[in-house]
């Protein structure tokens, strides 16, 4: 493909979805990735949780829409019947009611408005669903070196809200590969081992990219979906001056521990978000529990400057997360051998992504998505394709933002919500369920 209609930097799940949606519209797309395999950046390290509960209306609408594509994954892709597809396990998502999340009043309000099913659970019903749980309160979350770590605060958990359609995808890297396989059936092309080192531009518009080996590929549209490398690509393009929202690579550790004896977490467990102990969990293959941090104040953010040069070894954060969850599950065994994932998030200032044009004509961004947008990849791809066509047709998205129709749920959202120039959204939870 000597001159594609669009170059997409990144073959993670969102970049792959953009390629699929543009290719279906007849665009000749070329996806570039410096990795040796598609989907093997931060997507491969994702917990791949599909949840519906958000503290903002647009976030809830987008996530509820996104669920339907995973539910109908095979039909959405249109691949042959014998294709090896990632699987969506619909195990439900239980969120503990806490003062930190406003006892989920906003989340329930928006879900009710959008017709997204949920159920309030009493403390007794939480115990029925998760008999291994202790419902003592430990807030605020602490680190292990705090003398009060592990001491209940005298309160009790008051219950939870359960979203039955929540779940997770078993193989996130495979899901990105599924999307690219579907895109290729519409003419899309993919090149791995292709590192972008320069964004070519002329006359206030993008003109393509230069690769590390010196090769130039020309195109009038370039889309930055480079995950934790997105801020570097934005700086290459010189588009950061008018951005009020920045993105940065954030190092994260995710813990894998065995399920307590006598409880099959893989089959009986559910996704749980618990801001009282600042952890989220989900079932993991082999009857394990995956434990992530919800980024409480006591956990220092580990920002990195280079998305290829960072500490890939576990630290005491691994043990802190495991021990925090052991407060909720006293029978949890903490293995001596650490298992799990160390990877990077592409995190935005307010943990809400940027889906937008830029100050450089033809240069678009789908950035700041890690930790909260995996679930939305298909609908994000569809929305980005619409946004690109809207802007390339001469519309001023900054002055008159695209109004995007969500096909499954029949609602419209203002894509300006995801603007690079927006004020920091104070309604954001400023946390993650990765």
C-alpha positions as CSV (number, residue, x, y, z in Angstrom):
1,X,0.0,0.0,0.0
2,X,2.1,2.9,-1.3
3,X,-0.3,5.7,-0.2
4,X,-3.0,4.6,2.2
5,X,-6.0,6.8,3.0
6,X,-5.2,6.6,6.7
7,X,-2.2,5.4,8.7
8,X,-3.1,4.1,12.2
9,X,-0.2,4.0,14.7
10,X,-0.8,1.1,17.0
11,X,-2.5,-2.3,16.7
12,X,-3.9,-2.5,20.2
13,X,-7.6,-3.2,20.6
14,X,-8.7,0.4,19.9
15,X,-6.4,0.9,17.0
16,X,-7.6,-2.4,15.6
17,X,-11.2,-1.4,16.0
18,X,-10.6,1.9,14.2
19,X,-8.9,0.0,11.3
20,X,-11.9,-2.3,11.1
21,X,-14.5,0.5,11.1
22,X,-12.7,2.7,8.6
23,X,-12.0,-0.3,6.3
24,X,-15.8,-1.1,6.4
25,X,-16.4,2.4,5.1
26,X,-14.1,1.8,2.2
27,X,-10.9,3.5,3.5
28,X,-7.5,2.0,2.6
29,X,-5.9,1.7,6.1
30,X,-2.4,0.8,7.1
31,X,-1.8,-0.1,10.7
32,X,1.8,0.2,12.0
33,X,3.2,-1.3,15.2
34,X,6.8,-1.5,16.4
35,X,6.0,-4.8,18.2
36,X,6.4,-8.2,16.5
37,X,2.7,-9.1,16.9
38,X,-0.5,-7.2,16.7
39,X,-2.1,-6.6,20.1
40,X,1.1,-7.2,22.0
41,X,1.4,-3.7,23.6
42,X,-0.6,-2.7,26.7
43,X,-3.7,-4.4,25.3
44,X,-2.0,-7.8,26.0
45,X,-1.5,-6.8,29.7
46,X,-5.1,-5.5,30.0
47,X,-7.4,-7.1,32.6
48,X,-10.0,-6.8,29.8
49,X,-12.9,-6.0,32.1
50,X,-16.2,-5.1,30.5
51,X,-18.3,-3.0,32.9
52,X,-21.2,-0.6,32.6
53,X,-21.0,1.5,35.8
54,X,-19.6,5.0,35.4
55,X,-20.0,8.2,37.4
56,X,-20.9,10.3,34.3
57,X,-23.8,9.9,31.8
58,X,-21.6,9.8,28.7
59,X,-19.3,7.3,30.3
60,X,-22.2,5.1,31.2
61,X,-23.9,5.4,27.8
62,X,-20.7,4.6,26.0
63,X,-20.0,1.5,28.2
64,X,-23.5,0.1,28.0
65,X,-23.4,0.5,24.2
66,X,-19.9,-1.2,24.1
67,X,-21.1,-4.3,26.0
68,X,-23.4,-5.3,23.1
69,X,-20.4,-5.7,20.7
70,X,-18.7,-8.2,23.0
71,X,-22.0,-10.0,23.6
72,X,-22.4,-10.3,19.8
73,X,-18.6,-10.6,19.1
74,X,-18.9,-13.2,16.3
75,X,-21.7,-11.4,14.5
76,X,-19.9,-8.1,14.8
77,X,-16.7,-9.4,13.3
78,X,-18.2,-11.5,10.4
79,X,-15.2,-13.9,10.4
80,X,-15.5,-17.5,9.2
81,X,-17.3,-19.9,11.6
82,X,-14.0,-21.7,12.4
83,X,-12.1,-18.5,13.4
84,X,-10.4,-18.6,16.8
85,X,-12.2,-15.8,18.7
86,X,-11.6,-14.3,22.1
87,X,-14.3,-15.2,24.5
88,X,-16.5,-12.9,26.6
89,X,-17.3,-14.3,30.0
90,X,-20.4,-12.6,31.4
91,X,-19.9,-13.1,35.2
92,X,-21.4,-9.9,36.4
93,X,-19.8,-7.0,38.2
94,X,-20.4,-6.2,41.9
95,X,-19.4,-2.8,43.2
96,X,-19.3,-2.2,47.0
97,X,-21.1,0.8,48.2
98,X,-18.7,3.3,50.0
99,X,-18.6,7.0,50.8
100,X,-15.8,7.2,48.2
101,X,-18.2,6.3,45.3
102,X,-21.1,8.2,46.8
103,X,-22.8,4.9,47.5
104,X,-23.2,4.6,43.8
105,X,-26.1,7.0,43.6
106,X,-24.9,8.6,40.3
107,X,-24.0,5.2,38.8
108,X,-27.5,3.8,39.5
109,X,-29.2,7.0,38.3
110,X,-27.4,6.9,34.9
111,X,-27.9,3.1,34.5
112,X,-31.6,3.5,35.2
113,X,-31.9,6.3,32.7
114,X,-30.2,4.2,30.0
115,X,-32.1,0.9,30.7
116,X,-28.9,-0.8,31.9
117,X,-29.9,-3.6,34.3
118,X,-28.5,-3.5,37.9
119,X,-29.6,-4.8,41.3
120,X,-29.0,-3.4,44.8
121,X,-27.6,-6.0,47.2
122,X,-27.8,-5.9,51.0
123,X,-24.8,-6.9,53.1
124,X,-26.4,-10.4,53.5
125,X,-26.9,-10.8,49.8
126,X,-23.2,-9.9,49.2
127,X,-22.3,-12.7,51.7
128,X,-24.5,-15.1,49.8
129,X,-22.8,-14.2,46.5
130,X,-19.3,-14.2,48.1
131,X,-19.3,-16.4,51.2
132,X,-15.5,-15.9,51.6
133,X,-16.0,-12.2,52.2
134,X,-15.6,-10.3,55.5
135,X,-17.7,-7.1,55.5
136,X,-15.7,-5.1,58.0
137,X,-14.6,-1.7,56.7
138,X,-11.0,-0.8,56.5
139,X,-11.1,2.6,54.8
140,X,-9.1,4.6,54.0
141,X,-6.8,2.3,52.1
142,X,-3.3,2.0,53.5
143,X,0.1,0.6,52.7
144,X,1.6,-2.3,54.6
145,X,4.1,-0.1,56.5
146,X,1.2,1.9,58.0
147,X,0.8,0.8,61.7
148,X,-3.0,0.7,61.2
149,X,-2.8,-1.6,58.1
150,X,-5.3,-4.4,58.4
151,X,-7.2,-2.9,61.4
152,X,-10.9,-2.6,60.8
153,X,-12.2,1.0,61.4
154,X,-15.3,-0.2,63.3
155,X,-17.7,0.2,60.4
156,X,-19.4,-2.4,58.3
157,X,-20.0,-2.5,54.5
158,X,-23.6,-1.5,53.8
159,X,-24.1,-3.6,50.6
160,X,-23.3,-3.3,46.9
161,X,-24.7,-2.9,43.5
162,X,-24.6,-5.7,41.0
163,X,-24.5,-5.2,37.2
164,X,-25.3,-8.7,35.8
165,X,-24.0,-8.0,32.3
166,X,-20.4,-7.2,33.4
167,X,-17.7,-9.6,32.5
168,X,-14.2,-10.0,31.0
169,X,-12.6,-11.1,27.8
170,X,-10.4,-14.1,28.2
171,X,-7.6,-13.1,25.7
172,X,-7.3,-9.4,25.1
173,X,-4.4,-9.7,22.6
174,X,-6.5,-12.2,20.6
175,X,-9.4,-9.8,20.5
176,X,-7.2,-7.1,18.8
177,X,-6.1,-9.7,16.3
178,X,-9.7,-10.7,15.7
179,X,-10.5,-7.1,14.8
180,X,-7.5,-6.8,12.4
181,X,-8.4,-10.1,10.8
182,X,-11.9,-8.7,10.2
183,X,-10.4,-5.4,8.9
184,X,-8.2,-7.3,6.4
185,X,-11.3,-8.8,4.9
186,X,-12.2,-5.3,3.9
187,X,-8.8,-4.4,2.5
188,X,-6.9,-3.2,5.6
189,X,-3.2,-3.9,5.8
190,X,-0.9,-4.3,8.9
191,X,2.8,-4.0,9.3
192,X,4.6,-5.0,12.5
193,X,8.2,-4.2,13.4
194,X,7.5,-0.7,12.0
195,X,8.5,2.0,14.5
196,X,7.3,5.6,13.7
197,X,10.0,8.2,14.5
198,X,8.7,11.3,12.7
199,X,5.3,12.7,11.8
200,X,5.6,14.3,8.3
201,X,3.7,17.5,7.8
202,X,3.4,20.3,5.3
203,X,1.3,23.5,5.1
204,X,-0.4,22.8,8.5
205,X,-1.4,19.3,7.6
206,X,-0.1,15.9,8.2
207,X,1.6,14.2,5.2
208,X,2.5,10.8,6.6
209,X,5.2,9.2,8.8
210,X,8.9,8.3,8.7
211,X,9.9,4.9,10.1
212,X,13.1,4.1,12.1
213,X,14.7,2.6,9.0
214,X,14.2,5.9,7.1
215,X,11.2,4.8,5.0
216,X,8.5,7.4,4.4
217,X,4.9,6.4,4.1
218,X,2.6,9.2,2.8
219,X,-1.0,9.8,3.8
220,X,-3.3,12.8,4.5
221,X,-4.6,11.2,7.7
222,X,-2.6,9.8,10.6
223,X,-4.3,8.4,13.8
224,X,-2.3,8.2,17.0
225,X,-3.5,5.1,18.9
226,X,0.0,4.3,20.3
227,X,-1.1,3.5,23.9
228,X,1.5,4.4,26.5
229,X,3.6,5.8,23.6
230,X,0.9,8.2,22.6
231,X,2.3,11.3,24.3
232,X,5.6,10.7,22.5
233,X,3.8,10.6,19.2
234,X,1.9,13.7,20.0
235,X,5.1,15.6,20.8
236,X,6.5,14.3,17.4
237,X,3.5,15.9,15.7
238,X,3.8,19.1,17.7
239,X,0.2,19.1,18.8
240,X,0.4,19.5,22.6
241,X,0.2,23.3,22.9
242,X,-3.6,23.5,22.8
243,X,-4.3,20.4,24.9
244,X,-5.6,20.9,28.4
245,X,-5.6,17.2,28.9
246,X,-2.3,15.3,28.8
247,X,-1.5,11.6,28.7
248,X,1.4,9.9,30.3
249,X,2.6,6.3,30.7
250,X,1.8,5.0,34.2
251,X,3.4,1.8,35.5
252,X,0.9,-0.8,37.1
253,X,1.2,-4.1,38.8
254,X,-1.6,-6.7,38.7
255,X,-1.6,-9.7,41.1
256,X,-2.6,-13.3,40.4
257,X,-3.2,-15.5,43.5
258,X,-5.0,-18.8,44.0
259,X,-8.6,-18.9,45.1
260,X,-9.1,-19.8,48.8
261,X,-9.5,-23.5,49.5
262,X,-13.1,-24.6,49.1
263,X,-14.2,-21.8,46.8
264,X,-14.0,-21.9,43.1
265,X,-13.5,-18.3,42.2
266,X,-13.1,-19.0,38.5
267,X,-16.7,-20.4,38.3
268,X,-18.4,-18.9,41.3
269,X,-16.6,-15.5,41.5
270,X,-17.5,-12.2,39.9
271,X,-15.8,-9.0,39.1
272,X,-15.7,-6.9,42.2
273,X,-14.8,-3.2,42.6
274,X,-14.1,-2.3,46.3
275,X,-13.0,1.2,47.0
276,X,-13.0,0.5,50.8
277,X,-9.8,-1.5,50.3
278,X,-9.0,0.2,46.9
279,X,-8.9,-3.1,45.0
280,X,-10.7,-4.6,42.1
281,X,-10.7,-8.3,41.3
282,X,-11.9,-10.7,38.6
283,X,-11.7,-14.5,38.0
284,X,-8.6,-15.7,36.3
285,X,-7.9,-19.0,34.4
286,X,-6.7,-21.8,36.7
287,X,-9.0,-20.9,39.5
288,X,-7.0,-17.8,40.3
289,X,-8.0,-14.3,41.3
290,X,-6.6,-11.3,39.5
291,X,-6.2,-8.3,41.9
292,X,-5.6,-4.7,40.7
293,X,-5.3,-1.4,42.5
294,X,-7.9,1.4,42.3
295,X,-5.1,3.9,42.8
296,X,-5.7,5.2,46.3
297,X,-3.9,8.3,47.6
298,X,-1.4,6.2,49.6
299,X,-0.1,4.5,46.4
300,X,2.4,6.7,44.7
301,X,1.8,7.0,41.0
302,X,4.8,5.5,39.1
303,X,4.9,7.7,36.0
304,X,7.6,6.8,33.5
305,X,9.1,9.0,30.7
306,X,10.0,6.2,28.3
307,X,7.4,3.6,27.5
308,X,10.0,1.0,26.6
309,X,12.4,1.6,29.5
310,X,10.8,0.9,32.8
311,X,11.0,-1.6,35.7
312,X,9.3,-4.8,34.7
313,X,9.8,-6.6,38.0
314,X,7.3,-6.8,40.8
315,X,7.8,-4.5,43.8
316,X,6.2,-4.3,47.3
317,X,3.1,-3.0,45.5
318,X,2.4,-6.6,44.6
319,X,2.3,-7.6,48.2
320,X,0.4,-4.5,49.3
321,X,-2.4,-5.3,46.8
322,X,-2.6,-9.0,47.8
323,X,-2.7,-8.1,51.5
324,X,-5.4,-5.4,50.9
325,X,-7.6,-8.0,49.3
326,X,-6.8,-10.5,52.2
327,X,-8.6,-7.9,54.5
328,X,-11.8,-8.7,52.6
329,X,-11.0,-12.4,52.2
330,X,-9.3,-13.6,55.4
331,X,-8.9,-17.1,54.0
332,X,-6.8,-15.9,51.1
333,X,-3.5,-17.6,50.7
334,X,-0.6,-15.3,49.7
335,X,1.9,-17.4,47.7
336,X,5.7,-16.9,48.1
337,X,6.1,-16.7,44.3
338,X,4.8,-13.6,42.7
339,X,2.6,-14.0,39.6
340,X,0.8,-11.5,37.5
341,X,1.4,-8.6,35.1
342,X,3.6,-5.5,35.1
343,X,2.7,-3.1,32.3
344,X,1.9,0.5,31.5
345,X,-1.3,2.4,31.2
346,X,-1.8,5.4,28.9
347,X,-3.4,7.5,31.5
348,X,-5.0,11.0,30.9
349,X,-5.2,13.8,33.4
350,X,-8.8,12.9,34.5
351,X,-8.8,9.2,33.5
352,X,-11.2,10.0,30.7
353,X,-9.8,9.4,27.2
354,X,-9.1,11.8,24.4
355,X,-11.0,10.9,21.2
356,X,-10.4,14.0,19.0
357,X,-8.8,15.8,16.1
358,X,-5.7,17.9,16.8
359,X,-4.3,21.3,15.9
360,X,-2.5,19.6,13.0
361,X,-4.9,19.0,10.1
362,X,-5.5,15.3,9.4
363,X,-3.8,14.2,12.7
364,X,-6.2,12.4,15.1
365,X,-5.9,11.0,18.6
366,X,-7.4,8.1,20.5
367,X,-5.3,8.4,23.6
368,X,-5.5,8.1,27.4
369,X,-7.5,4.9,27.0
370,X,-5.7,2.4,29.2
371,X,-7.4,0.9,32.2
372,X,-10.9,2.1,31.3
373,X,-11.6,1.8,27.6
374,X,-10.9,-1.8,26.6
375,X,-14.6,-2.5,27.0
376,X,-15.4,0.4,24.6
377,X,-13.0,-0.5,21.8
378,X,-15.6,-1.5,19.2
379,X,-17.8,1.5,19.7
380,X,-14.7,3.8,20.1
381,X,-13.6,2.6,16.7
382,X,-17.0,3.3,15.2
383,X,-17.0,6.8,16.8
384,X,-13.5,7.7,15.6
385,X,-14.3,6.6,12.1
386,X,-17.3,9.0,12.1
387,X,-15.3,11.8,13.7
388,X,-12.5,11.5,11.1
389,X,-15.1,11.6,8.2
390,X,-16.8,14.5,9.9
391,X,-13.6,16.6,10.2
392,X,-12.2,15.6,6.7
393,X,-15.5,16.8,5.2
394,X,-14.6,20.3,6.5
395,X,-16.6,20.4,9.7
396,X,-15.1,22.3,12.7
397,X,-15.3,19.7,15.5
398,X,-13.9,22.2,18.1
399,X,-16.7,24.7,17.4
400,X,-19.5,22.3,16.6
401,X,-18.7,18.9,18.1
402,X,-19.9,15.8,16.4
403,X,-23.1,14.3,17.8
404,X,-22.7,10.6,17.6
405,X,-25.6,8.1,17.6
406,X,-25.0,4.9,19.6
407,X,-26.6,2.3,17.4
408,X,-27.6,-0.4,20.0
409,X,-29.1,1.8,22.7
410,X,-30.4,4.6,20.4
411,X,-28.9,7.4,22.3
412,X,-26.7,10.3,21.1
413,X,-23.6,11.6,22.8
414,X,-21.6,14.8,22.3
415,X,-18.1,13.7,21.2
416,X,-16.8,17.0,22.6
417,X,-17.0,15.2,26.0
418,X,-13.7,13.6,24.9
419,X,-12.0,16.7,23.6
420,X,-8.3,17.4,24.1
421,X,-9.3,20.9,25.1
422,X,-11.9,20.1,27.8
423,X,-11.6,21.2,31.4
424,X,-10.6,18.5,33.8
425,X,-13.9,16.6,34.5
426,X,-14.4,16.8,38.3
427,X,-17.2,14.2,38.0
428,X,-14.6,11.6,37.1
429,X,-13.8,8.9,39.7
430,X,-10.1,9.6,39.0
431,X,-9.6,5.8,39.4
432,X,-9.5,2.8,37.2
433,X,-10.9,-0.7,36.9
434,X,-8.3,-2.0,34.5
